[in-house]
Amino acid sequence: MSRIIIGVDRSERSQDAVAFGRMLAQASGAPVTVVSAYHYERAIAPATSSEHGEFLREGAEATLER
């Protein structure tokens, strides 16, 4: 069975993507995975990288919860 993967960000278009993915899942019976990605490069600012990485991760998780 196929899986439907829906990428989301903080835009309103993400809501449309989730709605469309939900319709596809209902029509096909395929499971859905919602994902959010963020760019994180520790080498850019090593002194604050863990705090910045945590900030980005929290933002991605908040997007998924929404």
Predicted model as a PDB file, atoms N, CA, C, CB and O in Angstrom, pLDDT in the B-factor column:
MODEL        1                                                                  
ATOM      1  N   MET A   1       0.841  -1.171   0.000  1.00 63.00           N  
ATOM      2  CA  MET A   1       0.000   0.000   0.000  1.00 63.00           C  
ATOM      3  C   MET A   1       0.892   1.241   0.000  1.00 63.00           C  
ATOM      4  CB  MET A   1      -0.960  -0.006   1.217  1.00 63.00           C  
ATOM      5  O   MET A   1       1.946   1.263   0.636  1.00 63.00           O  
ATOM      6  N   SER A   2       0.467   2.242  -0.701  1.00 89.00           N  
ATOM      7  CA  SER A   2       1.199   3.510  -0.764  1.00 89.00           C  
ATOM      8  C   SER A   2       0.965   4.328   0.492  1.00 89.00           C  
ATOM      9  CB  SER A   2       0.784   4.316  -2.000  1.00 89.00           C  
ATOM     10  O   SER A   2      -0.011   4.123   1.213  1.00 89.00           O  
ATOM     11  N   ARG A   3       1.856   5.237   0.734  1.00 93.00           N  
ATOM     12  CA  ARG A   3       1.721   6.179   1.846  1.00 93.00           C  
ATOM     13  C   ARG A   3       1.701   7.575   1.252  1.00 93.00           C  
ATOM     14  CB  ARG A   3       2.886   6.018   2.896  1.00 93.00           C  
ATOM     15  O   ARG A   3       2.451   7.870   0.322  1.00 93.00           O  
ATOM     16  N   ILE A   4       0.848   8.432   1.786  1.00 94.00           N  
ATOM     17  CA  ILE A   4       0.776   9.827   1.347  1.00 94.00           C  
ATOM     18  C   ILE A   4       1.586  10.660   2.327  1.00 94.00           C  
ATOM     19  CB  ILE A   4      -0.714  10.335   1.260  1.00 94.00           C  
ATOM     20  O   ILE A   4       1.321  10.654   3.529  1.00 94.00           O  
ATOM     21  N   ILE A   5       2.569  11.373   1.806  1.00 93.00           N  
ATOM     22  CA  ILE A   5       3.412  12.238   2.636  1.00 93.00           C  
ATOM     23  C   ILE A   5       3.074  13.675   2.292  1.00 93.00           C  
ATOM     24  CB  ILE A   5       4.941  11.948   2.418  1.00 93.00           C  
ATOM     25  O   ILE A   5       3.114  14.077   1.129  1.00 93.00           O  
ATOM     26  N   ILE A   6       2.739  14.449   3.328  1.00 91.00           N  
ATOM     27  CA  ILE A   6       2.340  15.845   3.145  1.00 91.00           C  
ATOM     28  C   ILE A   6       3.360  16.723   3.854  1.00 91.00           C  
ATOM     29  CB  ILE A   6       0.891  16.107   3.692  1.00 91.00           C  
ATOM     30  O   ILE A   6       3.532  16.631   5.069  1.00 91.00           O  
ATOM     31  N   GLY A   7       4.037  17.576   3.087  1.00 88.00           N  
ATOM     32  CA  GLY A   7       4.994  18.515   3.656  1.00 88.00           C  
ATOM     33  C   GLY A   7       4.292  19.813   4.019  1.00 88.00           C  
ATOM     34  O   GLY A   7       3.542  20.368   3.215  1.00 88.00           O  
ATOM     35  N   VAL A   8       4.537  20.294   5.232  1.00 85.00           N  
ATOM     36  CA  VAL A   8       3.900  21.523   5.692  1.00 85.00           C  
ATOM     37  C   VAL A   8       4.934  22.525   6.182  1.00 85.00           C  
ATOM     38  CB  VAL A   8       2.896  21.219   6.801  1.00 85.00           C  
ATOM     39  O   VAL A   8       6.031  22.160   6.605  1.00 85.00           O  
ATOM     40  N   ASP A   9       4.558  23.794   6.114  1.00 82.00           N  
ATOM     41  CA  ASP A   9       5.349  24.875   6.698  1.00 82.00           C  
ATOM     42  C   ASP A   9       4.361  25.821   7.374  1.00 82.00           C  
ATOM     43  CB  ASP A   9       6.228  25.626   5.607  1.00 82.00           C  
ATOM     44  O   ASP A   9       3.234  25.421   7.667  1.00 82.00           O  
ATOM     45  N   ARG A  10       4.751  27.034   7.621  1.00 76.00           N  
ATOM     46  CA  ARG A  10       3.870  27.965   8.333  1.00 76.00           C  
ATOM     47  C   ARG A  10       2.913  28.719   7.413  1.00 76.00           C  
ATOM     48  CB  ARG A  10       4.699  28.955   9.103  1.00 76.00           C  
ATOM     49  O   ARG A  10       2.217  29.631   7.860  1.00 76.00           O  
ATOM     50  N   SER A  11       2.872  28.355   6.153  1.00 79.00           N  
ATOM     51  CA  SER A  11       2.019  29.084   5.213  1.00 79.00           C  
ATOM     52  C   SER A  11       0.594  28.538   5.215  1.00 79.00           C  
ATOM     53  CB  SER A  11       2.604  29.010   3.801  1.00 79.00           C  
ATOM     54  O   SER A  11       0.336  27.421   5.663  1.00 79.00           O  
ATOM     55  N   GLU A  12      -0.325  29.357   4.704  1.00 80.00           N  
ATOM     56  CA  GLU A  12      -1.711  28.917   4.573  1.00 80.00           C  
ATOM     57  C   GLU A  12      -1.842  27.811   3.530  1.00 80.00           C  
ATOM     58  CB  GLU A  12      -2.610  30.096   4.203  1.00 80.00           C  
ATOM     59  O   GLU A  12      -2.773  27.009   3.591  1.00 80.00           O  
ATOM     60  N   ARG A  13      -0.919  27.764   2.578  1.00 87.00           N  
ATOM     61  CA  ARG A  13      -0.950  26.715   1.559  1.00 87.00           C  
ATOM     62  C   ARG A  13      -0.805  25.336   2.177  1.00 87.00           C  
ATOM     63  CB  ARG A  13       0.151  26.939   0.532  1.00 87.00           C  
ATOM     64  O   ARG A  13      -1.263  24.348   1.604  1.00 87.00           O  
ATOM     65  N   SER A  14      -0.177  25.258   3.333  1.00 84.00           N  
ATOM     66  CA  SER A  14      -0.031  23.967   4.003  1.00 84.00           C  
ATOM     67  C   SER A  14      -1.395  23.399   4.382  1.00 84.00           C  
ATOM     68  CB  SER A  14       0.852  24.106   5.252  1.00 84.00           C  
ATOM     69  O   SER A  14      -1.606  22.188   4.317  1.00 84.00           O  
ATOM     70  N   GLN A  15      -2.312  24.264   4.775  1.00 85.00           N  
ATOM     71  CA  GLN A  15      -3.661  23.802   5.112  1.00 85.00           C  
ATOM     72  C   GLN A  15      -4.321  23.180   3.895  1.00 85.00           C  
ATOM     73  CB  GLN A  15      -4.520  24.961   5.650  1.00 85.00           C  
ATOM     74  O   GLN A  15      -5.017  22.170   4.010  1.00 85.00           O  
ATOM     75  N   ASP A  16      -4.108  23.777   2.727  1.00 89.00           N  
ATOM     76  CA  ASP A  16      -4.639  23.211   1.485  1.00 89.00           C  
ATOM     77  C   ASP A  16      -4.003  21.856   1.199  1.00 89.00           C  
ATOM     78  CB  ASP A  16      -4.398  24.170   0.304  1.00 89.00           C  
ATOM     79  O   ASP A  16      -4.686  20.924   0.775  1.00 89.00           O  
ATOM     80  N   ALA A  17      -2.706  21.744   1.429  1.00 90.00           N  
ATOM     81  CA  ALA A  17      -2.009  20.480   1.183  1.00 90.00           C  
ATOM     82  C   ALA A  17      -2.543  19.382   2.099  1.00 90.00           C  
ATOM     83  CB  ALA A  17      -0.493  20.652   1.388  1.00 90.00           C  
ATOM     84  O   ALA A  17      -2.726  18.244   1.666  1.00 90.00           O  
ATOM     85  N   VAL A  18      -2.790  19.720   3.353  1.00 87.00           N  
ATOM     86  CA  VAL A  18      -3.327  18.733   4.290  1.00 87.00           C  
ATOM     87  C   VAL A  18      -4.741  18.320   3.873  1.00 87.00           C  
ATOM     88  CB  VAL A  18      -3.333  19.298   5.732  1.00 87.00           C  
ATOM     89  O   VAL A  18      -5.079  17.137   3.914  1.00 87.00           O  
ATOM     90  N   ALA A  19      -5.554  19.279   3.478  1.00 90.00           N  
ATOM     91  CA  ALA A  19      -6.923  18.962   3.042  1.00 90.00           C  
ATOM     92  C   ALA A  19      -6.901  18.054   1.809  1.00 90.00           C  
ATOM     93  CB  ALA A  19      -7.709  20.262   2.734  1.00 90.00           C  
ATOM     94  O   ALA A  19      -7.666  17.092   1.732  1.00 90.00           O  
ATOM     95  N   PHE A  20      -6.035  18.357   0.855  1.00 93.00           N  
ATOM     96  CA  PHE A  20      -5.935  17.545  -0.349  1.00 93.00           C  
ATOM     97  C   PHE A  20      -5.418  16.145  -0.016  1.00 93.00           C  
ATOM     98  CB  PHE A  20      -5.020  18.222  -1.376  1.00 93.00           C  
ATOM     99  O   PHE A  20      -5.943  15.147  -0.509  1.00 93.00           O  
ATOM    100  N   GLY A  21      -4.392  16.083   0.817  1.00 91.00           N  
ATOM    101  CA  GLY A  21      -3.850  14.792   1.232  1.00 91.00           C  
ATOM    102  C   GLY A  21      -4.876  13.952   1.963  1.00 91.00           C  
ATOM    103  O   GLY A  21      -4.926  12.734   1.787  1.00 91.00           O  
ATOM    104  N   ARG A  22      -5.692  14.589   2.777  1.00 90.00           N  
ATOM    105  CA  ARG A  22      -6.752  13.880   3.491  1.00 90.00           C  
ATOM    106  C   ARG A  22      -7.762  13.286   2.503  1.00 90.00           C  
ATOM    107  CB  ARG A  22      -7.464  14.830   4.481  1.00 90.00           C  
ATOM    108  O   ARG A  22      -8.194  12.144   2.663  1.00 90.00           O  
ATOM    109  N   MET A  23      -8.134  14.060   1.488  1.00 94.00           N  
ATOM    110  CA  MET A  23      -9.066  13.551   0.479  1.00 94.00           C  
ATOM    111  C   MET A  23      -8.468  12.353  -0.261  1.00 94.00           C  
ATOM    112  CB  MET A  23      -9.436  14.664  -0.522  1.00 94.00           C  
ATOM    113  O   MET A  23      -9.153  11.359  -0.502  1.00 94.00           O  
ATOM    114  N   LEU A  24      -7.189  12.453  -0.619  1.00 93.00           N  
ATOM    115  CA  LEU A  24      -6.528  11.333  -1.290  1.00 93.00           C  
ATOM    116  C   LEU A  24      -6.508  10.092  -0.398  1.00 93.00           C  
ATOM    117  CB  LEU A  24      -5.096  11.720  -1.689  1.00 93.00           C  
ATOM    118  O   LEU A  24      -6.745   8.976  -0.862  1.00 93.00           O  
ATOM    119  N   ALA A  25      -6.224  10.300   0.883  1.00 93.00           N  
ATOM    120  CA  ALA A  25      -6.168   9.175   1.818  1.00 93.00           C  
ATOM    121  C   ALA A  25      -7.536   8.519   1.974  1.00 93.00           C  
ATOM    122  CB  ALA A  25      -5.653   9.641   3.181  1.00 93.00           C  
ATOM    123  O   ALA A  25      -7.643   7.294   2.008  1.00 93.00           O  
ATOM    124  N   GLN A  26      -8.568   9.332   2.068  1.00 94.00           N  
ATOM    125  CA  GLN A  26      -9.908   8.770   2.210  1.00 94.00           C  
ATOM    126  C   GLN A  26     -10.319   8.002   0.963  1.00 94.00           C  
ATOM    127  CB  GLN A  26     -10.918   9.873   2.499  1.00 94.00           C  
ATOM    128  O   GLN A  26     -10.981   6.968   1.057  1.00 94.00           O  
ATOM    129  N   ALA A  27      -9.930   8.502  -0.198  1.00 94.00           N  
ATOM    130  CA  ALA A  27     -10.296   7.842  -1.452  1.00 94.00           C  
ATOM    131  C   ALA A  27      -9.505   6.553  -1.678  1.00 94.00           C  
ATOM    132  CB  ALA A  27     -10.076   8.790  -2.622  1.00 94.00           C  
ATOM    133  O   ALA A  27     -10.021   5.596  -2.255  1.00 94.00           O  
ATOM    134  N   SER A  28      -8.259   6.533  -1.223  1.00 94.00           N  
ATOM    135  CA  SER A  28      -7.391   5.393  -1.516  1.00 94.00           C  
ATOM    136  C   SER A  28      -7.199   4.438  -0.343  1.00 94.00           C  
ATOM    137  CB  SER A  28      -6.059   5.889  -1.962  1.00 94.00           C  
ATOM    138  O   SER A  28      -6.791   3.292  -0.533  1.00 94.00           O  
ATOM    139  N   GLY A  29      -7.490   4.904   0.859  1.00 94.00           N  
ATOM    140  CA  GLY A  29      -7.241   4.087   2.043  1.00 94.00           C  
ATOM    141  C   GLY A  29      -5.783   4.087   2.470  1.00 94.00           C  
ATOM    142  O   GLY A  29      -5.396   3.322   3.353  1.00 94.00           O  
ATOM    143  N   ALA A  30      -4.972   4.937   1.853  1.00 95.00           N  
ATOM    144  CA  ALA A  30      -3.542   5.003   2.178  1.00 95.00           C  
ATOM    145  C   ALA A  30      -3.336   5.778   3.482  1.00 95.00           C  
ATOM    146  CB  ALA A  30      -2.745   5.668   1.021  1.00 95.00           C  
ATOM    147  O   ALA A  30      -4.066   6.729   3.763  1.00 95.00           O  
ATOM    148  N   PRO A  31      -2.347   5.373   4.269  1.00 94.00           N  
ATOM    149  CA  PRO A  31      -2.017   6.131   5.477  1.00 94.00           C  
ATOM    150  C   PRO A  31      -1.338   7.452   5.112  1.00 94.00           C  
ATOM    151  CB  PRO A  31      -1.105   5.298   6.405  1.00 94.00           C  
ATOM    152  O   PRO A  31      -0.773   7.594   4.027  1.00 94.00           O  
ATOM    153  N   VAL A  32      -1.401   8.405   6.025  1.00 92.00           N  
ATOM    154  CA  VAL A  32      -0.841   9.738   5.813  1.00 92.00           C  
ATOM    155  C   VAL A  32       0.259  10.004   6.834  1.00 92.00           C  
ATOM    156  CB  VAL A  32      -1.943  10.819   5.908  1.00 92.00           C  
ATOM    157  O   VAL A  32       0.135   9.657   8.008  1.00 92.00           O  
ATOM    158  N   THR A  33       1.328  10.622   6.369  1.00 90.00           N  
ATOM    159  CA  THR A  33       2.378  11.138   7.243  1.00 90.00           C  
ATOM    160  C   THR A  33       2.544  12.609   6.926  1.00 90.00           C  
ATOM    161  CB  THR A  33       3.728  10.357   7.061  1.00 90.00           C  
ATOM    162  O   THR A  33       2.740  12.988   5.771  1.00 90.00           O  
ATOM    163  N   VAL A  34       2.464  13.442   7.962  1.00 88.00           N  
ATOM    164  CA  VAL A  34       2.657  14.887   7.798  1.00 88.00           C  
ATOM    165  C   VAL A  34       4.054  15.210   8.316  1.00 88.00           C  
ATOM    166  CB  VAL A  34       1.544  15.723   8.565  1.00 88.00           C  
ATOM    167  O   VAL A  34       4.422  14.817   9.423  1.00 88.00           O  
ATOM    168  N   VAL A  35       4.838  15.941   7.494  1.00 86.00           N  
ATOM    169  CA  VAL A  35       6.219  16.244   7.847  1.00 86.00           C  
ATOM    170  C   VAL A  35       6.498  17.738   7.715  1.00 86.00           C  
ATOM    171  CB  VAL A  35       7.183  15.445   6.966  1.00 86.00           C  
ATOM    172  O   VAL A  35       5.868  18.446   6.929  1.00 86.00           O  
ATOM    173  N   SER A  36       7.455  18.186   8.505  1.00 82.00           N  
ATOM    174  CA  SER A  36       7.943  19.557   8.411  1.00 82.00           C  
ATOM    175  C   SER A  36       9.463  19.494   8.541  1.00 82.00           C  
ATOM    176  CB  SER A  36       7.299  20.491   9.519  1.00 82.00           C  
ATOM    177  O   SER A  36       9.986  18.815   9.425  1.00 82.00           O  
ATOM    178  N   ALA A  37      10.158  20.190   7.674  1.00 75.00           N  
ATOM    179  CA  ALA A  37      11.616  20.169   7.687  1.00 75.00           C  
ATOM    180  C   ALA A  37      12.149  21.576   7.888  1.00 75.00           C  
ATOM    181  CB  ALA A  37      12.169  19.562   6.385  1.00 75.00           C  
ATOM    182  O   ALA A  37      11.465  22.557   7.597  1.00 75.00           O  
ATOM    183  N   TYR A  38      13.357  21.668   8.379  1.00 70.00           N  
ATOM    184  CA  TYR A  38      14.003  22.964   8.552  1.00 70.00           C  
ATOM    185  C   TYR A  38      15.492  22.799   8.308  1.00 70.00           C  
ATOM    186  CB  TYR A  38      13.734  23.549   9.968  1.00 70.00           C  
ATOM    187  O   TYR A  38      16.075  21.751   8.586  1.00 70.00           O  
ATOM    188  N   HIS A  39      16.092  23.853   7.783  1.00 69.00           N  
ATOM    189  CA  HIS A  39      17.527  23.839   7.525  1.00 69.00           C  
ATOM    190  C   HIS A  39      18.260  24.210   8.807  1.00 69.00           C  
ATOM    191  CB  HIS A  39      17.900  24.812   6.370  1.00 69.00           C  
ATOM    192  O   HIS A  39      17.954  25.221   9.438  1.00 69.00           O  
ATOM    193  N   TYR A  40      19.214  23.397   9.178  1.00 65.00           N  
ATOM    194  CA  TYR A  40      19.982  23.640  10.387  1.00 65.00           C  
ATOM    195  C   TYR A  40      21.421  23.243  10.116  1.00 65.00           C  
ATOM    196  CB  TYR A  40      19.400  22.857  11.603  1.00 65.00           C  
ATOM    197  O   TYR A  40      21.703  22.101   9.754  1.00 65.00           O  
ATOM    198  N   GLU A  41      22.326  24.191  10.292  1.00 67.00           N  
ATOM    199  CA  GLU A  41      23.737  23.906  10.055  1.00 67.00           C  
ATOM    200  C   GLU A  41      24.545  24.373  11.256  1.00 67.00           C  
ATOM    201  CB  GLU A  41      24.236  24.591   8.752  1.00 67.00           C  
ATOM    202  O   GLU A  41      24.735  25.572  11.458  1.00 67.00           O  
ATOM    203  N   ARG A  42      25.009  23.441  12.034  1.00 62.00           N  
ATOM    204  CA  ARG A  42      25.728  23.727  13.271  1.00 62.00           C  
ATOM    205  C   ARG A  42      27.001  24.545  13.028  1.00 62.00           C  
ATOM    206  CB  ARG A  42      26.077  22.429  13.974  1.00 62.00           C  
ATOM    207  O   ARG A  42      27.386  25.332  13.893  1.00 62.00           O  
ATOM    208  N   ALA A  43      27.652  24.384  11.898  1.00 61.00           N  
ATOM    209  CA  ALA A  43      28.927  25.044  11.627  1.00 61.00           C  
ATOM    210  C   ALA A  43      28.786  26.558  11.476  1.00 61.00           C  
ATOM    211  CB  ALA A  43      29.547  24.465  10.374  1.00 61.00           C  
ATOM    212  O   ALA A  43      29.773  27.280  11.620  1.00 61.00           O  
ATOM    213  N   ILE A  44      27.594  27.047  11.193  1.00 62.00           N  
ATOM    214  CA  ILE A  44      27.414  28.485  10.975  1.00 62.00           C  
ATOM    215  C   ILE A  44      27.666  29.279  12.249  1.00 62.00           C  
ATOM    216  CB  ILE A  44      26.007  28.772  10.457  1.00 62.00           C  
ATOM    217  O   ILE A  44      28.378  30.282  12.214  1.00 62.00           O  
ATOM    218  N   ALA A  45      27.105  28.859  13.358  1.00 59.00           N  
ATOM    219  CA  ALA A  45      27.268  29.583  14.622  1.00 59.00           C  
ATOM    220  C   ALA A  45      27.354  28.574  15.759  1.00 59.00           C  
ATOM    221  CB  ALA A  45      26.090  30.584  14.858  1.00 59.00           C  
ATOM    222  O   ALA A  45      26.373  28.371  16.474  1.00 59.00           O  
ATOM    223  N   PRO A  46      28.499  27.942  15.940  1.00 59.00           N  
ATOM    224  CA  PRO A  46      28.599  26.864  16.930  1.00 59.00           C  
ATOM    225  C   PRO A  46      28.250  27.285  18.353  1.00 59.00           C  
ATOM    226  CB  PRO A  46      29.982  26.309  16.918  1.00 59.00           C  
ATOM    227  O   PRO A  46      27.735  26.467  19.116  1.00 59.00           O  
ATOM    228  N   ALA A  47      28.510  28.523  18.732  1.00 58.00           N  
ATOM    229  CA  ALA A  47      28.250  28.950  20.107  1.00 58.00           C  
ATOM    230  C   ALA A  47      26.757  28.955  20.428  1.00 58.00           C  
ATOM    231  CB  ALA A  47      28.834  30.337  20.344  1.00 58.00           C  
ATOM    232  O   ALA A  47      26.365  28.676  21.560  1.00 58.00           O  
ATOM    233  N   THR A  48      25.936  29.268  19.451  1.00 61.00           N  
ATOM    234  CA  THR A  48      24.491  29.338  19.691  1.00 61.00           C  
ATOM    235  C   THR A  48      23.732  28.262  18.927  1.00 61.00           C  
ATOM    236  CB  THR A  48      23.960  30.711  19.303  1.00 61.00           C  
ATOM    237  O   THR A  48      22.503  28.288  18.869  1.00 61.00           O  
ATOM    238  N   SER A  49      24.452  27.326  18.347  1.00 65.00           N  
ATOM    239  CA  SER A  49      23.810  26.369  17.454  1.00 65.00           C  
ATOM    240  C   SER A  49      22.776  25.500  18.146  1.00 65.00           C  
ATOM    241  CB  SER A  49      24.843  25.498  16.824  1.00 65.00           C  
ATOM    242  O   SER A  49      21.729  25.225  17.561  1.00 65.00           O  
ATOM    243  N   SER A  50      23.030  25.058  19.370  1.00 73.00           N  
ATOM    244  CA  SER A  50      22.049  24.190  20.017  1.00 73.00           C  
ATOM    245  C   SER A  50      20.774  24.962  20.330  1.00 73.00           C  
ATOM    246  CB  SER A  50      22.632  23.581  21.301  1.00 73.00           C  
ATOM    247  O   SER A  50      19.677  24.421  20.191  1.00 73.00           O  
ATOM    248  N   GLU A  51      20.901  26.223  20.753  1.00 78.00           N  
ATOM    249  CA  GLU A  51      19.711  27.041  21.015  1.00 78.00           C  
ATOM    250  C   GLU A  51      18.949  27.317  19.725  1.00 78.00           C  
ATOM    251  CB  GLU A  51      20.104  28.367  21.691  1.00 78.00           C  
ATOM    252  O   GLU A  51      17.721  27.246  19.695  1.00 78.00           O  
ATOM    253  N   HIS A  52      19.672  27.629  18.675  1.00 74.00           N  
ATOM    254  CA  HIS A  52      19.028  27.904  17.391  1.00 74.00           C  
ATOM    255  C   HIS A  52      18.375  26.637  16.838  1.00 74.00           C  
ATOM    256  CB  HIS A  52      20.051  28.465  16.381  1.00 74.00           C  
ATOM    257  O   HIS A  52      17.261  26.688  16.318  1.00 74.00           O  
ATOM    258  N   GLY A  53      19.055  25.524  16.946  1.00 76.00           N  
ATOM    259  CA  GLY A  53      18.491  24.253  16.502  1.00 76.00           C  
ATOM    260  C   GLY A  53      17.218  23.909  17.254  1.00 76.00           C  
ATOM    261  O   GLY A  53      16.247  23.435  16.663  1.00 76.00           O  
ATOM    262  N   GLU A  54      17.225  24.147  18.554  1.00 81.00           N  
ATOM    263  CA  GLU A  54      16.033  23.899  19.375  1.00 81.00           C  
ATOM    264  C   GLU A  54      14.886  24.816  18.951  1.00 81.00           C  
ATOM    265  CB  GLU A  54      16.354  24.106  20.875  1.00 81.00           C  
ATOM    266  O   GLU A  54      13.737  24.382  18.868  1.00 81.00           O  
ATOM    267  N   PHE A  55      15.201  26.081  18.683  1.00 80.00           N  
ATOM    268  CA  PHE A  55      14.197  27.040  18.217  1.00 80.00           C  
ATOM    269  C   PHE A  55      13.560  26.559  16.906  1.00 80.00           C  
ATOM    270  CB  PHE A  55      14.834  28.439  18.024  1.00 80.00           C  
ATOM    271  O   PHE A  55      12.338  26.590  16.756  1.00 80.00           O  
ATOM    272  N   LEU A  56      14.392  26.118  15.966  1.00 77.00           N  
ATOM    273  CA  LEU A  56      13.880  25.634  14.685  1.00 77.00           C  
ATOM    274  C   LEU A  56      13.037  24.381  14.861  1.00 77.00           C  
ATOM    275  CB  LEU A  56      15.031  25.355  13.727  1.00 77.00           C  
ATOM    276  O   LEU A  56      11.979  24.247  14.247  1.00 77.00           O  
ATOM    277  N   ARG A  57      13.506  23.464  15.700  1.00 78.00           N  
ATOM    278  CA  ARG A  57      12.764  22.227  15.934  1.00 78.00           C  
ATOM    279  C   ARG A  57      11.406  22.520  16.569  1.00 78.00           C  
ATOM    280  CB  ARG A  57      13.574  21.276  16.830  1.00 78.00           C  
ATOM    281  O   ARG A  57      10.398  21.934  16.174  1.00 78.00           O  
ATOM    282  N   GLU A  58      11.374  23.417  17.543  1.00 82.00           N  
ATOM    283  CA  GLU A  58      10.113  23.776  18.189  1.00 82.00           C  
ATOM    284  C   GLU A  58       9.142  24.412  17.190  1.00 82.00           C  
ATOM    285  CB  GLU A  58      10.370  24.736  19.362  1.00 82.00           C  
ATOM    286  O   GLU A  58       7.939  24.159  17.240  1.00 82.00           O  
ATOM    287  N   GLY A  59       9.668  25.235  16.286  1.00 78.00           N  
ATOM    288  CA  GLY A  59       8.822  25.834  15.263  1.00 78.00           C  
ATOM    289  C   GLY A  59       8.222  24.786  14.342  1.00 78.00           C  
ATOM    290  O   GLY A  59       7.047  24.867  13.983  1.00 78.00           O  
ATOM    291  N   ALA A  60       9.026  23.801  13.960  1.00 77.00           N  
ATOM    292  CA  ALA A  60       8.536  22.725  13.095  1.00 77.00           C  
ATOM    293  C   ALA A  60       7.481  21.895  13.820  1.00 77.00           C  
ATOM    294  CB  ALA A  60       9.700  21.825  12.636  1.00 77.00           C  
ATOM    295  O   ALA A  60       6.470  21.524  13.223  1.00 77.00           O  
ATOM    296  N   GLU A  61       7.703  21.601  15.086  1.00 80.00           N  
ATOM    297  CA  GLU A  61       6.730  20.832  15.846  1.00 80.00           C  
ATOM    298  C   GLU A  61       5.420  21.606  16.024  1.00 80.00           C  
ATOM    299  CB  GLU A  61       7.307  20.456  17.207  1.00 80.00           C  
ATOM    300  O   GLU A  61       4.340  21.020  15.950  1.00 80.00           O  
ATOM    301  N   ALA A  62       5.511  22.903  16.254  1.00 80.00           N  
ATOM    302  CA  ALA A  62       4.306  23.723  16.373  1.00 80.00           C  
ATOM    303  C   ALA A  62       3.520  23.725  15.071  1.00 80.00           C  
ATOM    304  CB  ALA A  62       4.669  25.156  16.771  1.00 80.00           C  
ATOM    305  O   ALA A  62       2.289  23.703  15.079  1.00 80.00           O  
ATOM    306  N   THR A  63       4.232  23.752  13.964  1.00 78.00           N  
ATOM    307  CA  THR A  63       3.571  23.701  12.650  1.00 78.00           C  
ATOM    308  C   THR A  63       2.836  22.384  12.488  1.00 78.00           C  
ATOM    309  CB  THR A  63       4.597  23.884  11.505  1.00 78.00           C  
ATOM    310  O   THR A  63       1.700  22.367  12.015  1.00 78.00           O  
ATOM    311  N   LEU A  64       3.463  21.276  12.874  1.00 73.00           N  
ATOM    312  CA  LEU A  64       2.815  19.976  12.759  1.00 73.00           C  
ATOM    313  C   LEU A  64       1.590  19.879  13.667  1.00 73.00           C  
ATOM    314  CB  LEU A  64       3.803  18.865  13.095  1.00 73.00           C  
ATOM    315  O   LEU A  64       0.574  19.303  13.279  1.00 73.00           O  
ATOM    316  N   GLU A  65       1.682  20.433  14.854  1.00 79.00           N  
ATOM    317  CA  GLU A  65       0.535  20.395  15.783  1.00 79.00           C  
ATOM    318  C   GLU A  65      -0.629  21.204  15.247  1.00 79.00           C  
ATOM    319  CB  GLU A  65       0.940  20.926  17.167  1.00 79.00           C  
ATOM    320  O   GLU A  65      -1.790  20.824  15.401  1.00 79.00           O  
ATOM    321  N   ARG A  66      -0.305  22.331  14.612  1.00 76.00           N  
ATOM    322  CA  ARG A  66      -1.367  23.187  14.069  1.00 76.00           C  
ATOM    323  C   ARG A  66      -2.080  22.444  12.959  1.00 76.00           C  
ATOM    324  CB  ARG A  66      -0.797  24.537  13.545  1.00 76.00           C  
ATOM    325  O   ARG A  66      -3.013  22.977  12.359  1.00 76.00           O  
TER     326      ARG A  66                                                      
ENDMDL                                                                          
END                                                                             
